[in-house]
Amino acid sequence: MIEETFTFACEGQQLVAVLHRPARPRTRRGVLIVVGGPQYRVGSHRQFTLLARHLAGEGIVAMRFDYRGMGDSEGEERSFERIDADIGAAISALLERVPELDSVVVWGLCDAASAALLLAPHDMRIGGLVLVNPWVRSESGAAKAYLKHYYLQRLASREFWSRLLGGKLNLRESLGSLLDMLRKAVRKGAGEGPRENADRPFQARMREGLAAFEKPVMLVLSGNQDYVADEFRDLVSGSKEWQKFLARSTVTRHAFEEANHTFSRREWRDRLAGWTVDWVRGLDAADR
């Protein structure tokens, strides 16, 4: 495996990337790792460095990079809704440096997965998506997920009742927090989330992106106190459209109940990397 650090241009600014090139590539698809923010190309506990090396060790070309305003790249910090040009420039750089590739799989965690869904239908060079714990955060959605997946579990906890009956819990503070969550959960219009696009909330545009993207998708959701994944599950469970698109034969789904949001243990990272390798290889096998 060869690791090469280089820069490429995006709208007049320089972005930093690391290319992981196997000695003998075994697939015609490369993997572009897009980092969720605020993070840079290494990732929490070196998550993306280790993922890229794992992929290259299995014969899959991988590249990770800092989009504008993050890590060592130039430019001002921007939200995931405004990195389409950065991802597009990174795809161009990857295909230029490894011309034997036919297409690129975009691999994204959290809001990087959301950004990938927003872009994918508009870039024909994208041959697949790996979406890990997609970000669909809204004030009401987050409050509902917290009520459902935190407060209910807490009420069922022996430790909670032991602390309450033992006078070790501030009941007024806890009730205040609960009431604040309830207000947010029922607030009218709060479920739409922030709008950088004046026409539609980003969650709706993500759903439209999934509907229009008919190529293979792998979706991975954590379950270990991951309220981002919980909120995505809750959104899907309440939407027939999301359910319909995720039920397509082109979508592979993995529920990783024991893993947390960033797969902080080695065995969790390795299993996720293994799923990615098998899935990318399967795409090439299906083509053949």
C-alpha positions as CSV (number, residue, x, y, z in Angstrom):
1,M,0.0,0.0,0.0
2,I,1.2,3.5,-0.8
3,E,-0.1,6.6,1.1
4,E,0.2,9.9,-0.7
5,T,-0.6,13.3,0.7
6,F,-1.5,16.0,-1.9
7,T,-3.6,19.0,-2.4
8,F,-6.3,19.8,-5.0
9,A,-8.3,22.9,-5.9
10,C,-11.9,23.7,-5.1
11,E,-13.2,27.0,-6.3
12,G,-9.8,28.6,-6.1
13,Q,-8.8,27.2,-2.7
14,Q,-6.5,24.3,-1.8
15,L,-7.8,21.2,0.0
16,V,-5.6,18.6,1.6
17,A,-6.1,14.9,1.0
18,V,-4.5,11.5,1.6
19,L,-4.7,8.8,-1.0
20,H,-4.4,5.1,0.0
21,R,-3.5,3.1,-3.0
22,P,-3.1,-0.7,-2.9
23,A,-0.2,-2.3,-4.7
24,R,-2.8,-4.3,-6.6
25,P,-6.3,-2.8,-6.7
26,R,-9.0,-5.5,-6.7
27,T,-12.0,-3.3,-7.5
28,R,-13.0,-0.8,-10.1
29,R,-14.6,1.4,-7.5
30,G,-12.7,3.7,-5.2
31,V,-14.0,4.9,-1.8
32,L,-14.0,8.6,-0.9
33,I,-14.3,9.1,2.8
34,V,-16.2,12.3,3.7
35,V,-15.7,13.4,7.3
36,G,-18.6,14.5,9.4
37,G,-18.1,17.9,11.1
38,P,-16.6,19.4,13.0
39,Q,-13.8,16.9,12.4
40,Y,-10.9,16.5,10.0
41,R,-9.6,13.7,7.9
42,V,-8.1,11.6,10.7
43,G,-11.4,11.3,12.6
44,S,-12.2,10.5,16.2
45,H,-9.7,7.9,17.6
46,R,-8.1,7.8,14.1
47,Q,-11.3,6.3,12.8
48,F,-10.9,7.4,9.1
49,T,-7.2,6.8,8.9
50,L,-7.7,3.2,10.1
51,L,-10.7,2.7,7.8
52,A,-8.8,3.9,4.7
53,R,-5.8,1.7,5.5
54,H,-8.1,-1.3,6.0
55,L,-9.7,-0.7,2.7
56,A,-6.4,-0.3,0.9
57,G,-5.1,-3.5,2.6
58,E,-8.0,-5.3,1.1
59,G,-7.3,-4.0,-2.4
60,I,-9.7,-1.0,-2.5
61,V,-8.4,2.5,-3.3
62,A,-9.5,4.9,-0.6
63,M,-9.1,8.7,-0.2
64,R,-9.9,11.0,2.8
65,F,-9.7,14.8,2.8
66,D,-10.5,18.0,4.6
67,Y,-13.2,20.1,3.0
68,R,-12.9,23.8,3.1
69,G,-12.6,25.3,6.5
70,M,-11.6,22.0,8.2
71,G,-8.3,20.6,9.2
72,D,-5.5,21.8,6.9
73,S,-7.6,22.9,4.0
74,E,-8.1,26.5,3.0
75,G,-11.3,28.5,3.2
76,E,-13.9,29.3,5.8
77,E,-15.8,26.7,7.8
78,R,-19.1,25.6,6.3
79,S,-22.0,23.3,7.1
80,F,-22.6,20.0,5.5
81,E,-25.3,21.6,3.3
82,R,-22.6,23.6,1.5
83,I,-19.9,21.0,0.7
84,D,-21.2,19.7,-2.6
85,A,-18.5,21.5,-4.5
86,D,-15.8,20.1,-2.1
87,I,-17.0,16.5,-2.5
88,G,-17.2,16.9,-6.3
89,A,-13.7,18.3,-6.5
90,A,-12.5,15.4,-4.3
91,I,-14.1,12.9,-6.7
92,S,-12.3,14.6,-9.6
93,A,-9.0,14.5,-7.8
94,L,-9.4,10.8,-7.0
95,L,-10.4,9.8,-10.5
96,E,-7.5,11.8,-12.0
97,R,-4.9,10.2,-9.7
98,V,-6.3,6.7,-10.2
99,P,-7.7,6.7,-13.8
100,E,-8.4,3.0,-13.8
101,L,-11.3,3.5,-11.4
102,D,-14.8,3.5,-13.0
103,S,-16.7,5.2,-10.2
104,V,-16.5,6.3,-6.6
105,V,-18.4,5.1,-3.5
106,V,-18.9,8.0,-1.1
107,W,-18.6,6.9,2.5
108,G,-20.0,9.3,5.1
109,L,-20.6,9.3,8.9
110,C,-23.2,11.6,10.5
111,D,-23.7,14.8,8.6
112,A,-21.3,13.7,6.0
113,A,-23.8,10.9,5.2
114,S,-26.4,13.6,4.9
115,A,-24.2,15.6,2.5
116,A,-23.6,12.5,0.4
117,L,-27.4,12.0,0.0
118,L,-27.9,15.6,-1.0
119,L,-25.2,15.4,-3.8
120,A,-25.5,11.8,-5.1
121,P,-28.3,12.1,-7.6
122,H,-26.5,15.0,-9.2
123,D,-23.1,13.4,-9.8
124,M,-23.1,10.4,-12.1
125,R,-19.6,9.5,-11.0
126,I,-20.9,8.3,-7.7
127,G,-21.5,4.6,-8.0
128,G,-22.7,3.9,-4.4
129,L,-23.2,5.4,-1.0
130,V,-22.2,4.1,2.5
131,L,-24.4,6.1,5.0
132,V,-23.4,5.6,8.6
133,N,-25.7,7.2,11.3
134,P,-27.1,9.9,9.0
135,W,-27.8,13.3,10.6
136,V,-31.4,14.4,10.4
137,R,-31.4,16.7,13.5
138,S,-34.2,19.0,14.3
139,E,-35.2,20.5,17.6
140,S,-38.4,18.5,17.9
141,G,-36.9,15.3,16.4
142,A,-34.0,15.4,18.9
143,A,-36.3,16.1,21.8
144,K,-38.5,13.1,20.8
145,A,-35.5,10.8,20.4
146,Y,-34.2,11.9,23.8
147,L,-37.6,11.3,25.5
148,K,-38.0,7.9,23.9
149,H,-34.5,6.6,24.1
150,Y,-33.2,8.2,27.3
151,Y,-36.0,9.2,29.7
152,L,-37.9,6.0,29.2
153,Q,-34.8,3.9,29.8
154,R,-34.0,6.0,32.8
155,L,-37.4,5.5,34.4
156,A,-36.9,1.8,34.0
157,S,-33.5,1.9,35.7
158,R,-33.0,0.7,39.2
159,E,-30.2,3.2,39.7
160,F,-32.6,6.1,38.9
161,W,-35.1,5.1,41.6
162,S,-32.4,4.3,44.1
163,R,-30.9,7.8,43.6
164,L,-34.4,9.4,43.7
165,L,-35.5,7.6,46.9
166,G,-32.1,8.2,48.5
167,G,-32.3,12.0,48.0
168,K,-29.3,12.0,45.7
169,L,-31.3,13.3,42.7
170,N,-32.5,16.9,42.2
171,L,-36.2,16.3,41.4
172,R,-37.0,19.9,40.5
173,E,-34.1,20.0,38.1
174,S,-35.0,16.7,36.5
175,L,-38.6,17.7,36.1
176,G,-37.6,21.0,34.6
177,S,-35.4,19.2,32.0
178,L,-38.2,16.8,31.2
179,L,-40.8,19.6,30.7
180,D,-38.3,21.5,28.5
181,M,-37.9,18.4,26.3
182,L,-41.7,17.9,26.1
183,R,-42.1,21.5,24.9
184,K,-39.5,21.1,22.2
185,A,-41.0,17.8,21.1
186,V,-44.5,19.3,20.5
187,R,-43.3,22.7,19.2
188,K,-45.1,23.4,15.9
189,G,-42.7,23.5,12.8
190,A,-39.7,22.5,14.8
191,G,-39.4,19.2,13.0
192,E,-38.2,20.8,9.8
193,G,-34.8,21.7,11.1
194,P,-32.5,24.5,10.0
195,R,-32.9,25.8,6.4
196,E,-29.8,26.9,4.5
197,N,-31.9,26.1,1.4
198,A,-34.8,28.5,1.4
199,D,-37.1,26.1,-0.4
200,R,-37.1,22.9,1.7
201,P,-35.6,21.6,4.9
202,F,-32.5,19.4,4.4
203,Q,-34.3,16.3,5.7
204,A,-36.8,16.5,2.9
205,R,-34.0,17.0,0.4
206,M,-32.2,14.0,1.8
207,R,-35.3,11.9,1.2
208,E,-35.6,13.2,-2.3
209,G,-31.9,12.4,-2.9
210,L,-32.5,8.8,-1.8
211,A,-35.5,8.5,-4.0
212,A,-33.6,9.8,-7.1
213,F,-30.4,7.7,-6.4
214,E,-31.1,4.3,-7.8
215,K,-27.6,2.9,-7.3
216,P,-26.5,0.7,-4.4
217,V,-26.6,2.1,-0.8
218,M,-25.4,0.6,2.4
219,L,-27.0,2.0,5.6
220,V,-25.4,1.4,9.0
221,L,-27.1,2.5,12.3
222,S,-25.6,2.2,15.7
223,G,-27.6,1.5,18.8
224,N,-25.4,2.2,21.9
225,Q,-26.8,5.5,23.2
226,D,-26.5,7.0,19.7
227,Y,-29.3,9.6,19.6
228,V,-28.3,10.6,16.1
229,A,-29.1,7.1,14.9
230,D,-32.2,7.0,17.1
231,E,-33.5,10.2,15.6
232,F,-33.0,8.8,12.1
233,R,-34.8,5.6,13.0
234,D,-37.7,7.6,14.5
235,L,-37.9,9.7,11.3
236,V,-38.0,6.6,9.1
237,S,-40.6,4.9,11.3
238,G,-42.9,7.8,10.9
239,S,-42.5,8.2,7.1
240,K,-43.9,5.8,4.5
241,E,-41.8,7.4,1.9
242,W,-38.5,6.8,3.8
243,Q,-39.6,3.2,4.4
244,K,-40.4,2.7,0.7
245,F,-37.1,3.9,-0.5
246,L,-35.0,2.1,2.2
247,A,-36.9,-1.2,1.3
248,R,-35.5,-1.2,-2.2
249,S,-33.4,-4.1,-3.3
250,T,-30.5,-1.7,-3.9
251,V,-30.3,-0.9,-0.2
252,T,-28.3,-3.0,2.3
253,R,-29.0,-2.3,5.9
254,H,-27.0,-3.2,9.0
255,A,-28.1,-2.6,12.6
256,F,-25.1,-2.4,14.9
257,E,-26.8,-2.3,18.3
258,E,-23.7,-2.6,20.5
259,A,-21.6,0.1,18.7
260,N,-21.7,3.8,19.6
261,H,-21.8,6.7,17.1
262,T,-18.1,6.8,16.2
263,F,-17.3,3.1,16.6
264,S,-14.8,3.8,19.3
265,R,-13.7,0.2,20.0
266,R,-11.4,-1.7,17.6
267,E,-13.8,-4.6,17.2
268,W,-16.6,-2.2,16.2
269,R,-14.4,-0.3,13.7
270,D,-13.1,-3.6,12.2
271,R,-16.6,-5.0,11.7
272,L,-17.8,-1.8,10.0
273,A,-14.7,-1.8,7.8
274,G,-15.3,-5.5,7.0
275,W,-18.9,-4.8,5.9
276,T,-17.6,-2.0,3.7
277,V,-15.1,-4.2,2.0
278,D,-17.6,-7.0,1.4
279,W,-20.2,-4.6,0.1
280,V,-17.8,-2.8,-2.4
281,R,-16.4,-6.1,-3.6
282,G,-20.0,-7.3,-4.1
283,L,-20.7,-4.4,-6.3
284,D,-17.9,-5.3,-8.6
285,A,-18.9,-8.9,-8.6
286,A,-22.5,-7.9,-9.6
287,D,-21.1,-5.8,-12.5
288,R,-19.1,-8.8,-13.8
